[in-house]
Amino acid sequence: MFLVILWMVFIFIATCTNDVHAFIHEFSVSFTFQPKPAWQDFTLLYPIEQISEFEVAAHFLMFFGLTLLLVDIKVRLRTTILISISYAILTEFLQMYFNRSAELYDIVANVLGIMVAVCIVGVYRVVSRHGEVT
């Protein structure tokens, strides 16, 4: 359970710190609270070519990892999905209070990471119950 909480704190810091690149490369964390976020920006969809591959991969991996950690501590799969997706949406909305933008593309990457992890767990469970697939 400790690792799950630690990972969720990491996700919060990574998604809400002012500069994610400074966080990763320099271990620098800084927050700027924005009491009145621009909610209308959440619905903006910019061209897919402008999406940062780094950020998509990071979102995917963070929530892929969270899902696997929850499964590892024996949380039921439905509950794992609910917790992971809820936290994915929550962190996107919290970003707006920390002077970061919330993006639908990030939520899609988060959910894809969750669903891939769930599929891998599902395949693993089927294979482990019925022996190896030939």
Rosetta silent file (secondary structure, phi, psi, omega in degrees, C-alpha in Angstrom):
SEQUENCE: MFLVILWMVFIFIATCTNDVHAFIHEFSVSFTFQPKPAWQDFTLLYPIEQISEFEVAAHFLMFFGLTLLLVDIKVRLRTTILISISYAILTEFLQMYFNRSAELYDIVANVLGIMVAVCIVGVYRVVSRHGEVT
SCORE:     score description
SCORE:     0.000 S_00000001
   1 L     0.000  -35.439  179.345    0.000    0.000    0.000 S_00000001
   2 H   -58.687  -43.534  179.958    2.911    2.329    0.749 S_00000001
   3 H   -64.226  -36.333  178.171    4.173    2.057   -2.846 S_00000001
   4 H   -63.247  -47.241 -179.973    0.717    2.880   -4.220 S_00000001
   5 H   -64.185  -43.405  177.853    0.506    6.037   -2.113 S_00000001
   6 H   -60.055  -43.031 -179.787    4.080    6.987   -2.990 S_00000001
   7 H   -66.297  -38.645  178.447    3.347    6.479   -6.704 S_00000001
   8 H   -66.615  -37.134  175.423    0.169    8.584   -6.444 S_00000001
   9 H   -64.740  -43.480  176.831    2.161   11.382   -4.789 S_00000001
  10 H   -57.791  -46.241  179.347    4.731   11.112   -7.591 S_00000001
  11 H   -60.296  -44.849  179.010    1.947   11.398  -10.191 S_00000001
  12 H   -59.179  -48.098 -179.331    0.524   14.444   -8.425 S_00000001
  13 H   -62.990  -45.814 -177.662    3.923   16.158   -8.293 S_00000001
  14 H   -63.930  -34.573 -177.185    4.763   15.262  -11.896 S_00000001
  15 H   -88.849  -19.144 -175.670    1.439   16.516  -13.211 S_00000001
  16 H  -111.329  -11.555  178.331    1.113   19.660  -11.077 S_00000001
  17 L   -65.201  152.655 -176.579    4.662   21.008  -10.791 S_00000001
  18 L   -58.143  -42.477 -175.228    5.307   24.179  -12.803 S_00000001
  19 L  -132.330  102.632 -176.660    7.885   22.620  -15.106 S_00000001
  20 H   -63.690  -32.550  179.426    7.749   18.870  -15.654 S_00000001
  21 H   -69.190  -38.257  175.250   11.060   18.912  -17.540 S_00000001
  22 H   -65.874  -36.218  177.446   12.817   20.613  -14.610 S_00000001
  23 H   -61.999  -44.833 -176.343   11.257   18.018  -12.335 S_00000001
  24 H   -75.857  -43.801 -173.525   12.625   15.131  -14.389 S_00000001
  25 H   -87.328  -31.974 -175.441   16.038   16.505  -15.320 S_00000001
  26 H  -118.278    0.712 -176.222   16.907   18.629  -12.267 S_00000001
  27 L    56.155   33.822 -179.718   14.585   17.164   -9.605 S_00000001
  28 L   -96.444  127.569  179.528   13.194   20.676   -9.213 S_00000001
  29 L  -122.557  129.023  174.687    9.649   20.990   -7.901 S_00000001
  30 L  -148.499  143.938 -178.729    7.718   24.237   -7.737 S_00000001
  31 L  -124.009  143.615  172.560    4.039   25.010   -7.551 S_00000001
  32 L  -127.135  115.695 -177.712    2.056   28.108   -8.416 S_00000001
  33 L   -80.200  131.224  178.450   -1.497   28.091   -7.141 S_00000001
  34 L  -117.244  100.512 -173.994   -4.110   29.466   -9.534 S_00000001
  35 L   -68.620  -20.519 -179.531   -7.380   30.020   -7.608 S_00000001
  36 L  -127.215   82.014 -178.866   -9.421   30.717  -10.761 S_00000001
  37 L   -68.689  157.320  178.323   -8.482   28.284  -13.519 S_00000001
  38 L   -87.615   89.066 -175.401   -9.623   28.808  -17.112 S_00000001
  39 H   -61.527  -30.123 -177.854  -12.098   25.915  -17.366 S_00000001
  40 H   -65.344  -23.901  179.225  -12.878   26.622  -21.006 S_00000001
  41 H   -66.517  -23.550 -177.734   -9.320   25.643  -21.963 S_00000001
  42 H   -62.535  -32.516 -176.226  -10.036   22.048  -20.954 S_00000001
  43 H   -87.945   -2.018 -179.954  -12.273   21.496  -23.967 S_00000001
  44 L   -71.579  130.099  175.232   -9.803   22.868  -26.515 S_00000001
  45 L  -115.430  111.516  179.307   -8.586   20.254  -28.957 S_00000001
  46 L   -93.402  167.176 -177.498   -5.496   21.310  -30.831 S_00000001
  47 L   -56.272  140.982 -175.475   -4.072   19.456  -33.855 S_00000001
  48 H   -60.948  -25.272  178.663   -2.789   15.999  -33.007 S_00000001
  49 H   -65.636  -20.781 -178.104    0.617   16.879  -34.492 S_00000001
  50 H   -88.260   -1.118 -179.342    1.147   19.297  -31.594 S_00000001
  51 L   -73.148  133.586  178.232    0.829   16.612  -28.950 S_00000001
  52 L   -76.585  117.830  178.649    4.037   16.023  -27.029 S_00000001
  53 H   -61.290  -36.195  178.706    5.076   12.381  -27.446 S_00000001
  54 H   -60.763  -47.460 -178.209    7.027   12.671  -24.205 S_00000001
  55 H   -68.046  -38.876  177.301    3.958   13.771  -22.244 S_00000001
  56 H   -61.379  -47.051  179.611    1.717   11.116  -23.810 S_00000001
  57 H   -62.734  -41.404 -179.670    4.255    8.417  -22.932 S_00000001
  58 H   -63.582  -46.132  178.580    4.668    9.801  -19.411 S_00000001
  59 H   -61.998  -45.340  178.842    0.922    9.869  -18.773 S_00000001
  60 H   -56.581  -51.093 -175.858    0.535    6.375  -20.212 S_00000001
  61 H   -68.102  -36.846  179.748    3.354    4.954  -18.076 S_00000001
  62 H   -62.302  -43.530 -176.816    2.315    6.699  -14.851 S_00000001
  63 H   -85.261  -23.868  169.052   -1.185    5.245  -14.948 S_00000001
  64 H   -61.125  -47.779  179.753   -0.039    1.899  -16.341 S_00000001
  65 H   -64.208  -42.935  179.032    2.209    1.679  -13.269 S_00000001
  66 H   -60.029  -44.075 -179.169   -0.511    2.797  -10.856 S_00000001
  67 H   -62.470  -44.873  179.229   -2.867    0.139  -12.195 S_00000001
  68 H   -65.045  -37.900  177.723   -0.267   -2.621  -11.849 S_00000001
  69 H   -64.258  -41.170  178.535    0.582   -1.496   -8.303 S_00000001
  70 H   -64.827  -40.891  177.642   -3.086   -1.596   -7.305 S_00000001
  71 H   -64.502  -39.184 -177.384   -3.462   -5.084   -8.790 S_00000001
  72 H   -63.218  -31.223  179.138   -0.294   -6.171   -6.994 S_00000001
  73 L   -91.622   16.977  171.845   -1.741   -5.288   -3.570 S_00000001
  74 L    71.828   28.760  171.931   -4.783   -7.430   -4.382 S_00000001
  75 L   -75.724  136.452  179.918   -7.305   -4.665   -5.054 S_00000001
  76 L   -55.564  148.012 -174.332  -10.205   -6.088   -7.082 S_00000001
  77 H   -60.985  -43.308  178.218   -9.879   -5.355  -10.799 S_00000001
  78 H   -61.876  -41.216  178.827  -13.091   -3.291  -11.019 S_00000001
  79 H   -67.292  -39.237  176.801  -12.008   -1.240   -8.014 S_00000001
  80 H   -58.956  -46.617  179.812   -8.547   -0.834   -9.536 S_00000001
  81 H   -62.376  -44.802 -179.507  -10.061    0.516  -12.755 S_00000001
  82 H   -62.140  -46.507  179.263  -12.329    2.885  -10.821 S_00000001
  83 H   -63.093  -47.183 -176.646   -9.490    4.203   -8.640 S_00000001
  84 H   -63.898  -47.097 -179.534   -7.089    4.593  -11.571 S_00000001
  85 H   -67.476  -40.728  177.892   -9.534    6.368  -13.878 S_00000001
  86 H   -60.512  -43.307 -179.924  -10.823    8.591  -11.069 S_00000001
  87 H   -68.946  -34.659  177.156   -7.275    9.604  -10.156 S_00000001
  88 H   -61.252  -45.509  179.757   -6.441   10.202  -13.829 S_00000001
  89 H   -69.969  -43.907  179.879   -9.347   12.628  -14.163 S_00000001
  90 H   -57.482  -46.873 -178.133   -8.714   14.222  -10.756 S_00000001
  91 H   -65.359  -34.681  176.955   -5.055   14.986  -11.518 S_00000001
  92 H   -63.292  -44.777  179.787   -5.987   16.567  -14.847 S_00000001
  93 H   -69.232  -37.296  178.132   -8.449   18.895  -13.151 S_00000001
  94 H   -62.727  -32.646  179.147   -6.033   19.636  -10.282 S_00000001
  95 H   -53.806  -36.792 -176.629   -3.422   20.737  -12.825 S_00000001
  96 H   -65.371  -24.541  176.887   -5.570   23.709  -13.677 S_00000001
  97 H   -83.239   -6.940 -179.390   -5.236   24.967  -10.093 S_00000001
  98 H  -118.325   32.677  174.226   -1.454   24.791  -10.375 S_00000001
  99 L    61.948   27.434  174.923   -1.066   26.941  -13.472 S_00000001
 100 L  -116.364  161.054  178.883   -0.895   23.925  -15.785 S_00000001
 101 L   -93.193  143.966  173.380   -3.286   23.039  -18.559 S_00000001
 102 L   -99.164  134.064 -174.775   -5.648   20.102  -18.347 S_00000001
 103 L  -131.137  138.614  176.612   -5.987   18.289  -21.635 S_00000001
 104 H   -60.581  -34.559  179.159   -8.365   15.671  -22.938 S_00000001
 105 H   -60.595  -36.188  178.686   -5.418   14.077  -24.739 S_00000001
 106 H   -66.834  -41.002  178.238   -3.743   13.460  -21.378 S_00000001
 107 H   -63.269  -39.963  177.390   -6.847   11.752  -20.028 S_00000001
 108 H   -61.201  -45.039  178.657   -6.916    9.544  -23.128 S_00000001
 109 H   -63.008  -41.020  178.013   -3.244    8.605  -22.572 S_00000001
 110 H   -59.715  -49.695 -177.323   -3.967    7.914  -18.885 S_00000001
 111 H   -65.925  -36.868  176.273   -6.933    5.673  -19.691 S_00000001
 112 H   -62.186  -41.842  177.043   -4.975    3.850  -22.409 S_00000001
 113 H   -61.274  -41.222  178.605   -2.236    3.095  -19.872 S_00000001
 114 H   -64.103  -47.341 -176.083   -4.854    1.793  -17.448 S_00000001
 115 H   -67.765  -37.034  176.756   -6.587   -0.359  -20.057 S_00000001
 116 H   -64.294  -42.955  177.709   -3.341   -1.870  -21.370 S_00000001
 117 H   -61.618  -43.462  179.325   -2.357   -2.796  -17.815 S_00000001
 118 H   -62.479  -42.206  178.219   -5.810   -4.321  -17.222 S_00000001
 119 H   -63.010  -42.751  178.593   -5.546   -6.328  -20.455 S_00000001
 120 H   -62.952  -43.451  178.005   -2.097   -7.634  -19.505 S_00000001
 121 H   -62.169  -43.631  179.234   -3.384   -8.623  -16.059 S_00000001
 122 H   -60.954  -45.556  178.409   -6.409  -10.314  -17.657 S_00000001
 123 H   -63.813  -43.352  179.050   -4.273  -12.311  -20.086 S_00000001
 124 H   -59.360  -43.839 -179.467   -1.885  -13.261  -17.293 S_00000001
 125 H   -64.993  -41.554  178.880   -4.758  -14.496  -15.134 S_00000001
 126 H   -65.128  -45.895 -179.310   -6.258  -16.579  -17.947 S_00000001
 127 H   -64.578  -41.679 -178.196   -2.911  -18.096  -18.881 S_00000001
 128 H   -69.638  -27.254  177.068   -1.999  -18.840  -15.266 S_00000001
 129 H   -77.626  -36.454 -172.875   -5.344  -20.591  -14.675 S_00000001
 130 H  -109.480   14.584 -178.176   -5.306  -22.684  -17.820 S_00000001
 131 L    79.839 -177.298 -177.522   -1.635  -23.359  -18.310 S_00000001
 132 L   -71.056  146.387  176.165    0.492  -22.017  -21.113 S_00000001
 133 L   -84.095  131.153  179.156   -1.067  -21.067  -24.434 S_00000001
 134 L  -110.645    0.000    0.000    0.368  -23.116  -27.316 S_00000001
